[in-house]
Amino acid sequence: MDNERTKLLAESIDLMNGQRASDYGDARESFQAVAGMWSAYLAHAVSPADVCHMMALLKIARLRRGKHRDSSADGAAYLALGFEVDT
């Protein structure tokens, strides 16, 4: 199928499994590090999945200002990664 949603999700997959993986390394390790830092700052436990979900919410908040393809692709990726790191 060659519709916009499929194209957007394909972009998201390419980013999280390609360039972003090269730039930032293993997703689980990265989100675990962020969770540790956020937990210390907030004095409240934050999981790696929480980090992904909060980052998706950041992208959704940005979409309130208008349609942005990169925010949509990133939001989809964060939700998928949140599912992965929560298992």
DSSP file (Angstrom, degrees, kcal/mol; ACC not computed):
  #  RESIDUE AA STRUCTURE BP1 BP2  ACC     N-H-->O    O-->H-N    N-H-->O    O-->H-N    TCO  KAPPA ALPHA  PHI   PSI    X-CA   Y-CA   Z-CA
    1    1 A M              0   0    0      0, 0.0     2,-0.2     0, 0.0     0, 0.0   0.000 360.0 360.0 360.0 136.6    0.0    0.0    0.0
    2    2 A D        +     0   0    0      4,-0.1     2,-0.2     5,-0.0     0, 0.0  -0.417 360.0 129.5-119.8  55.9    1.4    3.4   -0.9
    3    3 A N  S  > S-     0   0    0     -2,-0.2     4,-2.2     1,-0.1     5,-0.2  -0.549  71.3 -99.9-103.1 173.9   -0.6    5.8    1.2
    4    4 A E  H  > S+     0   0    0      1,-0.2     4,-2.8     2,-0.2     5,-0.2   0.876 119.4  53.6 -63.2 -39.8    0.6    8.6    3.5
    5    5 A R  H  > S+     0   0    0      1,-0.2     4,-2.4     2,-0.2    -1,-0.2   0.905 110.6  47.4 -64.1 -39.0    0.3    6.6    6.7
    6    6 A T  H  > S+     0   0    0      2,-0.2     4,-2.1     1,-0.2    -1,-0.2   0.903 112.7  48.8 -67.5 -41.0    2.4    3.8    5.3
    7    7 A K  H  X S+     0   0    0     -4,-2.2     4,-2.3     2,-0.2    -2,-0.2   0.921 112.1  49.2 -62.6 -44.3    5.0    6.2    4.0
    8    8 A L  H  X S+     0   0    0     -4,-2.8     4,-2.2     1,-0.2    -2,-0.2   0.920 112.1  47.2 -63.4 -44.5    5.2    8.0    7.3
    9    9 A L  H  X S+     0   0    0     -4,-2.4     4,-2.4     1,-0.2    -1,-0.2   0.866 110.0  53.6 -66.8 -34.9    5.6    4.8    9.3
   10   10 A A  H  X S+     0   0    0     -4,-2.1     4,-2.6     2,-0.2    -1,-0.2   0.905 108.8  49.6 -63.8 -41.0    8.3    3.6    6.8
   11   11 A E  H  X S+     0   0    0     -4,-2.3     4,-2.4     2,-0.2    -2,-0.2   0.917 110.4  51.0 -61.2 -43.1   10.2    6.8    7.5
   12   12 A S  H  X S+     0   0    0     -4,-2.2     4,-2.5     2,-0.2     5,-0.2   0.914 111.0  47.7 -61.3 -44.6    9.8    6.3   11.2
   13   13 A I  H  X S+     0   0    0     -4,-2.4     4,-2.1     1,-0.2     5,-0.2   0.922 111.2  50.9 -62.8 -45.2   11.2    2.7   10.9
   14   14 A D  H  X S+     0   0    0     -4,-2.6     4,-1.0     1,-0.2     5,-0.5   0.901 112.5  47.3 -60.5 -41.1   14.1    3.8    8.8
   15   15 A L  H  <>S+     0   0    0     -4,-2.4     5,-2.1     3,-0.2     6,-0.7   0.952 115.0  42.4 -66.1 -50.3   15.0    6.5   11.3
   16   16 A M  H  <5S+     0   0    0     -4,-2.5    -1,-0.2     1,-0.2    -2,-0.2   0.793 123.7  37.3 -73.6 -25.2   14.8    4.4   14.4
   17   17 A N  H  <5S+     0   0    0     -4,-2.1    -1,-0.2    -5,-0.2    -2,-0.2   0.518 128.8  28.3 -99.5  -6.2   16.6    1.4   12.9
   18   18 A G  T  X5S+     0   0    0     -4,-1.0     4,-2.2    -3,-0.3    -3,-0.2   0.519 125.8   8.9-115.5-101.3   19.0    3.4   10.8
   19   19 A Q  H  >5S+     0   0    0     -5,-0.5     4,-2.8     1,-0.2     5,-0.2   0.889 128.5  48.5 -59.2 -45.8   20.5    6.9   11.4
   20   20 A R  H  ><S+     0   0    0     -5,-2.1     4,-3.0     1,-0.2     5,-0.3   0.899 111.4  50.6 -65.4 -38.7   19.1    7.3   15.0
   21   21 A A  H  > S+     0   0    0     -6,-0.7     4,-1.8     1,-0.2    -1,-0.2   0.896 113.2  46.6 -63.6 -38.9   20.4    3.9   16.0
   22   22 A S  H  < S+     0   0    0     -4,-2.2    -2,-0.2     2,-0.2    -1,-0.2   0.908 117.3  43.3 -66.9 -41.9   23.8    4.8   14.6
   23   23 A D  H  < S+     0   0    0     -4,-2.8    -2,-0.2    -5,-0.2    -3,-0.2   0.896 129.3  22.5 -70.6 -41.4   23.8    8.2   16.3
   24   24 A Y  H  < S-     0   0    0     -4,-3.0    -3,-0.2     1,-0.3    -2,-0.2   0.497  93.9-141.9-113.2  -6.2   22.5    7.1   19.7
   25   25 A G     <  +     0   0    0     -4,-1.8    -1,-0.3    -5,-0.3    -2,-0.1  -0.345  62.3  10.0  79.7-160.7   23.2    3.4   20.1
   26   26 A D     >  -     0   0    0      1,-0.1     4,-2.4    -4,-0.1     5,-0.2  -0.322  64.0-144.5 -60.3 126.6   21.1    0.8   21.7
   27   27 A A  H  > S+     0   0    0      1,-0.2     4,-3.0     2,-0.2     5,-0.3   0.905  97.4  52.9 -61.4 -44.2   17.6    2.2   22.4
   28   28 A R  H  > S+     0   0    0      1,-0.2     4,-1.9     2,-0.2    -1,-0.2   0.925 112.1  45.3 -60.2 -44.7   17.1    0.3   25.7
   29   29 A E  H  > S+     0   0    0      2,-0.2     4,-2.0     1,-0.2    -1,-0.2   0.911 113.9  49.9 -64.0 -42.7   20.4    1.5   27.1
   30   30 A S  H  X S+     0   0    0     -4,-2.4     4,-2.2     1,-0.2    -2,-0.2   0.936 113.5  43.7 -62.5 -48.3   19.7    5.1   26.0
   31   31 A F  H  X S+     0   0    0     -4,-3.0     4,-2.5     1,-0.2    -1,-0.2   0.812 110.8  56.0 -71.1 -28.2   16.3    5.2   27.5
   32   32 A Q  H  X S+     0   0    0     -4,-1.9     4,-2.1    -5,-0.3    -1,-0.2   0.903 108.2  48.6 -66.0 -40.4   17.5    3.5   30.7
   33   33 A A  H  X S+     0   0    0     -4,-2.0     4,-2.0     2,-0.2    -2,-0.2   0.924 113.0  46.5 -64.6 -44.7   20.1    6.3   31.0
   34   34 A V  H  X S+     0   0    0     -4,-2.2     4,-3.1     1,-0.2     5,-0.3   0.923 110.7  53.4 -63.1 -43.6   17.5    9.0   30.5
   35   35 A A  H  X S+     0   0    0     -4,-2.5     4,-2.6     1,-0.2    11,-0.3   0.899 108.2  50.6 -58.9 -41.2   15.1    7.3   33.0
   36   36 A G  H  X S+     0   0    0     -4,-2.1     4,-2.0     2,-0.2    -1,-0.2   0.911 113.0  45.3 -62.8 -42.5   17.9    7.3   35.6
   37   37 A M  H  X S+     0   0    0     -4,-2.0     4,-2.4     2,-0.2    -2,-0.2   0.920 114.7  47.0 -67.6 -44.4   18.6   11.0   35.1
   38   38 A W  H  X S+     0   0    0     -4,-3.1     4,-2.9     2,-0.2     6,-0.2   0.899 110.9  53.3 -64.7 -39.5   14.9   11.9   35.1
   39   39 A S  H  X>S+     0   0    0     -4,-2.6     4,-1.5    -5,-0.3     5,-1.3   0.920 110.6  46.5 -61.2 -44.0   14.3    9.8   38.2
   40   40 A A  H  <5S+     0   0    0     -4,-2.0    -2,-0.2     2,-0.2    -1,-0.2   0.925 115.2  46.2 -64.1 -43.9   17.1   11.5   40.1
   41   41 A Y  H  <5S+     0   0    0     -4,-2.4    -2,-0.2     1,-0.2    -1,-0.2   0.908 120.9  37.1 -65.2 -43.0   15.9   15.0   39.0
   42   42 A L  H  <5S-     0   0    0     -4,-2.9    -1,-0.2     2,-0.3    -2,-0.2   0.593  98.0-132.8 -85.9 -11.8   12.2   14.3   39.8
   43   43 A A  T  <5S+     0   0    0     -4,-1.5     2,-0.3    -5,-0.2    -3,-0.2   0.894  77.7 101.6  54.4  40.8   12.9   12.2   43.0
   44   44 A H  S   <S-     0   0    0     -5,-1.3    -2,-0.3    -6,-0.2    -1,-0.2  -0.975  84.0 -99.8-153.3 136.8   10.4    9.8   41.5
   45   45 A A        -     0   0    0     -2,-0.3     2,-0.4    -3,-0.1    -9,-0.1  -0.393  38.4-175.2 -65.8 130.5   11.0    6.5   39.6
   46   46 A V        -     0   0    0    -11,-0.3    -7,-0.2    -2,-0.2    -6,-0.1  -0.994  12.3-146.1-125.7 131.1   10.8    6.8   35.8
   47   47 A S     >  -     0   0    0     -2,-0.4     4,-1.9     1,-0.1     5,-0.1  -0.528  27.6-110.4 -92.8 162.7   11.0    3.8   33.6
   48   48 A P  H  > S+     0   0    0      0, 0.0     4,-1.9     0, 0.0     5,-0.1   0.882 122.4  53.4 -57.3 -37.3   12.5    3.6   30.1
   49   49 A A  H  > S+     0   0    0     36,-0.2     4,-2.6     1,-0.2     5,-0.2   0.895 104.7  54.9 -64.3 -39.1    9.0    3.1   28.7
   50   50 A D  H  > S+     0   0    0      1,-0.2     4,-2.8     2,-0.2     5,-0.2   0.905 105.3  53.6 -58.1 -41.5    7.9    6.3   30.6
   51   51 A V  H  X S+     0   0    0     -4,-1.9     4,-2.4     1,-0.2    -1,-0.2   0.939 109.8  47.0 -59.5 -47.5   10.7    8.2   28.8
   52   52 A C  H  X S+     0   0    0     -4,-1.9     4,-2.3     1,-0.2    -2,-0.2   0.924 113.3  48.3 -60.4 -45.0    9.4    7.0   25.4
   53   53 A H  H  X S+     0   0    0     -4,-2.6     4,-2.1     1,-0.2    -1,-0.2   0.896 111.9  48.8 -65.0 -40.0    5.8    7.9   26.2
   54   54 A M  H  X S+     0   0    0     -4,-2.8     4,-1.9     2,-0.2    -1,-0.2   0.883 110.4  51.1 -67.8 -37.1    6.8   11.3   27.5
   55   55 A M  H  X S+     0   0    0     -4,-2.4     4,-2.0    -5,-0.2    -2,-0.2   0.884 108.3  52.5 -66.2 -37.7    8.9   12.0   24.4
   56   56 A A  H  X S+     0   0    0     -4,-2.3     4,-2.3     1,-0.2    -2,-0.2   0.906 108.1  51.6 -62.2 -40.6    5.9   10.9   22.3
   57   57 A L  H  X S+     0   0    0     -4,-2.1     4,-2.7     2,-0.2    -2,-0.2   0.868 105.5  55.4 -64.1 -35.8    3.8   13.4   24.2
   58   58 A L  H  X S+     0   0    0     -4,-1.9     4,-2.0     2,-0.2    -1,-0.2   0.933 109.1  47.1 -59.3 -45.6    6.4   16.1   23.5
   59   59 A K  H  X S+     0   0    0     -4,-2.0     4,-1.6     1,-0.2    -2,-0.2   0.894 111.5  51.0 -64.1 -39.7    6.0   15.4   19.8
   60   60 A I  H  X S+     0   0    0     -4,-2.3     4,-0.7     1,-0.2    -2,-0.2   0.902 107.8  53.1 -64.0 -41.0    2.2   15.5   20.1
   61   61 A A  H >< S+     0   0    0     -4,-2.7     3,-0.9     1,-0.2     4,-0.3   0.899 107.7  51.2 -60.9 -40.1    2.4   18.8   21.9
   62   62 A R  H >< S+     0   0    0     -4,-2.0     3,-1.6     1,-0.2    -1,-0.2   0.848 101.8  61.4 -65.3 -32.9    4.5   20.2   19.0
   63   63 A L  H >< S+     0   0    0     -4,-1.6     3,-1.6     1,-0.3    -1,-0.2   0.694  86.4  75.0 -68.2 -17.4    1.8   19.0   16.6
   64   64 A R  T << S+     0   0    0     -3,-0.9    -1,-0.3    -4,-0.7    -2,-0.2   0.749  91.7  56.4 -63.6 -22.1   -0.7   21.3   18.3
   65   65 A R  T <  S-     0   0    0     -3,-1.6    -1,-0.3     1,-0.3     2,-0.2   0.460 127.9 -63.5 -88.4  -2.5    1.1   24.1   16.4
   66   66 A G  S <  S-     0   0    0     -3,-1.6     2,-0.4    -4,-0.1    -1,-0.3  -0.715  71.8 -43.6 139.5 170.2    0.5   22.5   13.1
   67   67 A K        +     0   0    0     -2,-0.2     2,-0.4    -3,-0.1    -4,-0.0  -0.532  52.1 172.0 -73.2 122.6    1.2   19.5   10.9
   68   68 A H     >  -     0   0    0     -2,-0.4     4,-1.9     1,-0.1     3,-0.2  -0.956  23.2-156.9-135.3 114.7    4.9   18.5   11.0
   69   69 A R  H  > S+     0   0    0     -2,-0.4     4,-2.7     1,-0.2     5,-0.2   0.889  93.3  52.9 -58.8 -42.9    5.9   15.3    9.3
   70   70 A D  H  > S+     0   0    0      1,-0.2     4,-2.8     2,-0.2    -1,-0.2   0.885 108.0  50.5 -65.7 -37.6    9.0   14.8   11.5
   71   71 A S  H  > S+     0   0    0      2,-0.2     4,-2.5     1,-0.2    -1,-0.2   0.890 111.8  48.6 -65.8 -38.1    7.1   15.1   14.7
   72   72 A S  H  X S+     0   0    0     -4,-1.9     4,-2.1     2,-0.2    -2,-0.2   0.927 113.8  45.9 -66.0 -44.9    4.6   12.6   13.5
   73   73 A A  H  X S+     0   0    0     -4,-2.7     4,-2.0     2,-0.2    -2,-0.2   0.920 115.0  47.0 -64.5 -43.9    7.3   10.1   12.5
   74   74 A D  H  X S+     0   0    0     -4,-2.8     4,-2.8    -5,-0.2    -2,-0.2   0.909 110.2  53.2 -64.5 -41.8    9.2   10.6   15.7
   75   75 A G  H  X S+     0   0    0     -4,-2.5     4,-2.1     1,-0.2    -2,-0.2   0.915 109.2  48.7 -59.7 -44.0    6.1   10.2   17.8
   76   76 A A  H  X S+     0   0    0     -4,-2.1     4,-2.1     1,-0.2    -1,-0.2   0.903 111.8  50.1 -61.9 -41.3    5.3    6.9   16.1
   77   77 A A  H  X S+     0   0    0     -4,-2.0     4,-2.9     1,-0.2     5,-0.2   0.923 108.5  51.4 -64.6 -44.7    8.9    5.7   16.7
   78   78 A Y  H  X S+     0   0    0     -4,-2.8     4,-2.4     1,-0.2    -1,-0.2   0.895 109.9  50.0 -61.0 -39.6    8.8    6.7   20.4
   79   79 A L  H  X S+     0   0    0     -4,-2.1     4,-1.8     2,-0.2    -1,-0.2   0.914 112.3  47.0 -65.6 -41.3    5.6    4.7   20.9
   80   80 A A  H  X S+     0   0    0     -4,-2.1     4,-2.0     1,-0.2    -2,-0.2   0.918 113.6  47.9 -64.6 -43.1    7.0    1.7   19.2
   81   81 A L  H  X S+     0   0    0     -4,-2.9     4,-2.9     1,-0.2     5,-0.2   0.873 107.5  56.6 -65.8 -36.5   10.2    1.9   21.2
   82   82 A G  H  X S+     0   0    0     -4,-2.4     4,-1.0    -5,-0.2    -1,-0.2   0.890 107.5  48.7 -60.7 -39.8    8.2    2.3   24.4
   83   83 A F  H  < S+     0   0    0     -4,-1.8     4,-0.3     2,-0.2     3,-0.2   0.914 113.1  48.3 -64.0 -42.9    6.5   -1.0   23.6
   84   84 A E  H >< S+     0   0    0     -4,-2.0     3,-1.3     1,-0.2    -2,-0.2   0.933 112.2  45.5 -66.3 -47.0    9.8   -2.6   23.0
   85   85 A V  H 3< S+     0   0    0     -4,-2.9   -36,-0.2     1,-0.3    -1,-0.2   0.651 106.3  61.9 -75.2 -12.7   11.6   -1.4   26.1
   86   86 A D  T 3<        0   0    0     -4,-1.0    -1,-0.3    -5,-0.2    -2,-0.2   0.471 360.0 360.0 -88.7  -2.7    8.6   -2.3   28.3
   87   87 A T    <         0   0    0     -3,-1.3    -1,-0.2    -4,-0.3    -2,-0.2   0.465 360.0 360.0 -97.1 360.0    8.8   -6.0   27.5
